[in-house]
Amino acid sequence: MPNTRTVQVNDIQMHVRDEGAGVPVLLVHGFPLDHTMWDAQIAALSAVCRVIAPDLRGYGQTDLGAAGDPPKVTMQQYADDLAALLDALGVDEPVVYAGFSMGGYIGWQFVKSHRDRLRALALVDTRAADDTDDARKMRLKMANHVQEWGADKVAEAMIPKLFAESSIEAVHPMVARTREVIGATNPQAIAAAQRGMAERPDSTPDLPGIDVPVMAIVGAEDQLSKPEEVRSVVHAIPNAGMVTIPAAGHMAPVEQPDAVNLVLTEFVKSVGK
């Protein structure tokens, strides 16, 4: 059975899966998902390290807490929650932070505000730039209307952008599972995250100052964080590598788990010595 528990983190009860022993690896899920997107990675990595996979504020079984009216959670607030989670779990050594998509946006703030907690950084299907004007408008439109639309409509709109065409055509089981997770998400949490992402800063100027080992992983068919954009991020960071995962879209960890697991396992082993 998965080792899950709920701990007090700032003003919320945060649900977290905590497996294995050794170098701590913090797996941070994307929008609008929960920690279960990492199930395959947890199973593989927990054999060689301690894996900590929380549900972020408002997602899965974690409270949204006081998010304001209209609701908004900034990337900084998510990052501060994660630092507080490490305190609550008694993690006093630096972690390998692995952030998927929005989890990567949160990671840039974690690097800036909690550098002492960081051993290395894994960027999974994510980007450093802020939103274009059009993307920002689309986020705010969803934030303003998701309550009336419902989370199922969000899932319907997002699925074609999340997976490689081959995964959708083959009826990949994780497509249905991802649709289910999104459809069960609190619309208020969706709105809060969209507003937070819409105002996130451009992290590109910060890239040359990142002084920990970095590994970027991206699906070859990712429409949202395209490989060429990820490559430009990697080139700007002094100690960074990149692996492109064939036959995967934005959801590389669930579409091609074995390939992603191999990269993450080797990366964790290399920085844990």
C-alpha positions as CSV (number, residue, x, y, z in Angstrom):
1,M,0.0,0.0,0.0
2,P,1.2,3.5,-0.7
3,N,2.7,5.3,2.3
4,T,0.6,8.5,2.3
5,R,-0.2,10.9,5.1
6,T,-1.5,14.4,5.8
7,V,0.6,17.0,7.5
8,Q,0.0,20.6,8.6
9,V,1.7,23.0,6.2
10,N,1.2,26.7,6.7
11,D,-2.6,27.2,6.7
12,I,-3.5,23.9,5.1
13,Q,-3.5,20.1,5.6
14,M,-1.2,18.8,2.8
15,H,-1.5,15.2,1.5
16,V,1.8,13.6,0.6
17,R,3.2,10.3,-0.4
18,D,6.5,9.5,1.2
19,E,8.4,6.3,0.0
20,G,11.9,4.9,0.2
21,A,15.0,6.1,1.9
22,G,18.2,8.0,1.0
23,V,18.6,11.2,-1.0
24,P,15.3,13.0,-0.8
25,V,13.6,13.7,-4.1
26,L,10.7,16.1,-4.2
27,L,8.3,15.4,-7.1
28,V,6.1,18.4,-7.9
29,H,3.1,17.7,-10.2
30,G,1.7,20.0,-12.8
31,F,-1.6,21.7,-13.5
32,P,-4.4,20.6,-12.9
33,L,-3.2,17.2,-11.7
34,D,-2.1,15.6,-8.4
35,H,0.7,13.5,-7.1
36,T,-0.6,10.3,-8.8
37,M,0.9,11.5,-12.2
38,W,4.2,10.4,-10.7
39,D,3.1,6.9,-9.7
40,A,5.6,5.2,-12.1
41,Q,8.4,7.4,-11.0
42,I,7.7,6.8,-7.3
43,A,7.8,3.1,-7.9
44,A,11.1,3.2,-9.6
45,L,12.9,6.0,-7.6
46,S,11.9,4.7,-4.2
47,A,14.2,1.8,-4.7
48,V,17.2,4.1,-4.7
49,C,16.1,7.2,-2.8
50,R,13.4,8.8,-0.6
51,V,10.6,10.1,-2.8
52,I,8.3,12.9,-1.5
53,A,5.3,13.5,-3.8
54,P,2.7,16.0,-2.4
55,D,-0.6,17.2,-3.7
56,L,-0.2,20.9,-4.1
57,R,-2.5,23.4,-2.5
58,G,-6.0,22.8,-3.7
59,Y,-5.2,19.6,-5.6
60,G,-5.9,15.9,-4.9
61,Q,-6.5,15.6,-1.2
62,T,-4.8,18.8,-0.1
63,D,-6.8,21.8,1.1
64,L,-7.0,25.0,-1.0
65,G,-7.0,27.2,2.1
66,A,-7.6,30.9,2.0
67,A,-7.0,31.8,-1.6
68,G,-8.8,35.2,-1.7
69,D,-11.7,36.4,-3.9
70,P,-11.2,35.9,-6.7
71,P,-9.0,32.9,-5.8
72,K,-5.2,33.1,-6.6
73,V,-2.2,31.1,-5.6
74,T,1.2,32.4,-6.7
75,M,4.1,30.2,-7.7
76,Q,5.9,31.7,-4.7
77,Q,3.2,30.5,-2.4
78,Y,3.3,27.0,-3.8
79,A,7.1,27.1,-3.3
80,D,6.8,28.3,0.3
81,D,4.4,25.5,1.0
82,L,6.9,22.9,-0.3
83,A,9.7,24.3,1.9
84,A,7.3,24.1,4.9
85,L,6.4,20.6,3.9
86,L,10.1,19.6,4.1
87,D,10.2,21.1,7.6
88,A,7.1,19.2,8.6
89,L,8.6,15.9,7.3
90,G,11.9,16.6,9.1
91,V,13.9,16.7,5.9
92,D,17.1,18.6,6.8
93,E,19.3,17.8,3.8
94,P,19.1,19.3,0.3
95,V,16.6,17.7,-2.1
96,V,16.5,16.9,-5.7
97,Y,13.6,19.0,-6.9
98,A,11.8,17.5,-9.9
99,G,9.0,19.8,-11.3
100,F,6.6,18.9,-14.1
101,S,5.1,21.8,-16.1
102,M,3.6,24.2,-13.5
103,G,5.8,22.3,-11.0
104,G,8.7,23.7,-12.9
105,Y,7.4,27.2,-12.7
106,I,7.2,26.7,-8.9
107,G,10.7,25.4,-9.1
108,W,12.1,28.7,-10.3
109,Q,10.7,30.4,-7.2
110,F,12.0,27.5,-5.0
111,V,15.5,28.1,-6.4
112,K,15.3,31.8,-5.7
113,S,13.8,31.6,-2.2
114,H,15.0,28.2,-0.8
115,R,18.4,27.7,-2.5
116,D,19.7,26.1,0.8
117,R,17.1,23.3,0.4
118,L,18.3,22.4,-3.1
119,R,20.7,19.7,-4.2
120,A,19.8,19.5,-7.9
121,L,17.0,20.4,-10.2
122,A,15.1,18.3,-12.7
123,L,12.9,20.2,-15.2
124,V,10.2,17.9,-16.7
125,D,8.3,19.3,-19.7
126,T,8.4,22.9,-18.5
127,R,9.6,26.3,-19.5
128,A,11.3,29.4,-18.0
129,A,9.5,32.2,-20.0
130,D,6.4,33.9,-18.7
131,D,3.2,33.9,-20.7
132,T,2.6,35.7,-24.0
133,D,-0.3,38.2,-23.9
134,D,-2.6,35.7,-25.6
135,A,-1.7,32.9,-23.3
136,R,-2.3,35.1,-20.3
137,K,-5.7,36.1,-21.6
138,M,-6.6,32.4,-22.1
139,R,-5.6,31.6,-18.5
140,L,-7.7,34.4,-17.1
141,K,-10.6,33.4,-19.2
142,M,-10.5,29.9,-17.8
143,A,-10.0,31.3,-14.2
144,N,-13.1,33.5,-14.6
145,H,-15.4,30.8,-16.2
146,V,-14.2,27.5,-14.8
147,Q,-16.9,27.5,-12.0
148,E,-19.7,27.6,-14.7
149,W,-17.8,25.3,-17.1
150,G,-16.9,22.7,-14.6
151,A,-13.6,20.7,-14.4
152,D,-14.7,18.2,-17.0
153,K,-14.8,20.9,-19.7
154,V,-11.2,21.8,-18.7
155,A,-10.2,18.2,-19.1
156,E,-11.8,18.0,-22.5
157,A,-10.0,21.1,-23.7
158,M,-6.6,20.1,-22.3
159,I,-6.2,16.4,-23.2
160,P,-5.3,17.0,-26.9
161,K,-2.6,19.4,-25.8
162,L,-1.1,17.1,-23.1
163,F,-0.5,13.9,-25.0
164,A,1.2,12.9,-28.2
165,E,-1.2,12.1,-31.0
166,S,0.0,8.5,-31.0
167,S,-1.0,8.1,-27.3
168,I,-4.5,9.4,-27.9
169,E,-5.0,7.3,-31.0
170,A,-3.8,4.2,-29.2
171,V,-6.2,4.9,-26.3
172,H,-3.3,5.0,-23.9
173,P,-4.7,4.1,-20.4
174,M,-3.1,7.1,-18.8
175,V,-5.1,9.4,-21.1
176,A,-8.3,8.3,-19.5
177,R,-6.8,8.4,-16.0
178,T,-5.5,12.0,-16.6
179,R,-8.9,13.0,-17.8
180,E,-10.4,11.6,-14.7
181,V,-8.0,13.4,-12.4
182,I,-8.6,16.8,-14.1
183,G,-12.3,16.3,-14.0
184,A,-12.2,15.7,-10.3
185,T,-10.2,18.8,-9.5
186,N,-11.7,21.7,-7.5
187,P,-12.7,24.5,-10.0
188,Q,-11.6,27.0,-7.4
189,A,-8.1,25.5,-7.3
190,I,-8.0,25.6,-11.1
191,A,-8.9,29.3,-11.1
192,A,-6.4,30.1,-8.4
193,A,-3.5,28.4,-10.2
194,Q,-4.4,30.0,-13.5
195,R,-4.3,33.4,-12.0
196,G,-1.0,32.6,-10.3
197,M,0.6,31.3,-13.5
198,A,-0.8,34.3,-15.5
199,E,1.3,36.7,-13.3
200,R,4.4,34.5,-12.9
201,P,7.6,36.3,-13.7
202,D,9.9,35.5,-16.6
203,S,12.6,33.3,-15.1
204,T,14.9,33.4,-18.2
205,P,17.2,36.2,-16.8
206,D,17.8,34.0,-13.7
207,L,19.0,30.9,-15.6
208,P,22.8,31.8,-15.8
209,G,22.9,32.1,-12.0
210,I,21.6,28.6,-11.2
211,D,24.5,26.9,-9.5
212,V,23.1,23.3,-9.0
213,P,23.2,20.4,-11.4
214,V,20.1,20.5,-13.8
215,M,18.6,17.9,-16.0
216,A,15.8,18.8,-18.4
217,I,13.4,16.1,-19.8
218,V,11.0,16.8,-22.6
219,G,8.7,14.9,-24.8
220,A,9.7,15.0,-28.4
221,E,6.1,15.9,-29.3
222,D,5.5,18.3,-26.5
223,Q,3.2,21.2,-27.8
224,L,3.4,23.3,-24.6
225,S,7.1,23.2,-23.7
226,K,8.6,22.5,-27.1
227,P,12.0,20.8,-27.2
228,E,13.7,23.7,-29.0
229,E,12.5,26.1,-26.2
230,V,13.7,23.6,-23.5
231,R,17.1,23.4,-25.3
232,S,17.5,27.2,-25.1
233,V,16.8,27.0,-21.3
234,V,19.5,24.3,-20.9
235,H,22.0,26.3,-22.9
236,A,21.6,29.2,-20.5
237,I,22.2,27.2,-17.3
238,P,25.9,26.5,-16.6
239,N,25.6,22.8,-15.5
240,A,22.6,21.4,-17.3
241,G,21.8,18.5,-19.5
242,M,18.8,17.5,-21.6
243,V,17.1,14.3,-22.7
244,T,14.3,14.2,-25.3
245,I,11.8,11.4,-24.9
246,P,10.5,9.9,-28.2
247,A,6.8,9.1,-28.7
248,A,5.8,11.5,-25.9
249,G,4.0,14.8,-25.7
250,H,3.7,17.0,-22.7
251,M,2.9,14.1,-20.3
252,A,6.2,12.3,-20.9
253,P,6.3,10.8,-17.3
254,V,3.1,8.9,-17.9
255,E,3.4,8.3,-21.6
256,Q,6.9,6.9,-21.5
257,P,7.5,6.1,-17.8
258,D,10.4,3.7,-18.3
259,A,12.4,6.2,-20.3
260,V,11.8,9.0,-17.9
261,N,12.5,6.8,-14.9
262,L,15.9,5.8,-16.4
263,V,16.9,9.5,-16.8
264,L,15.7,10.5,-13.3
265,T,17.3,7.5,-11.6
266,E,20.7,8.1,-13.2
267,F,20.5,11.8,-12.4
268,V,19.6,11.2,-8.8
269,K,22.4,8.7,-8.5
270,S,24.9,11.2,-10.0
271,V,24.0,14.1,-7.6
272,G,23.6,11.9,-4.6
273,K,27.3,10.8,-4.3
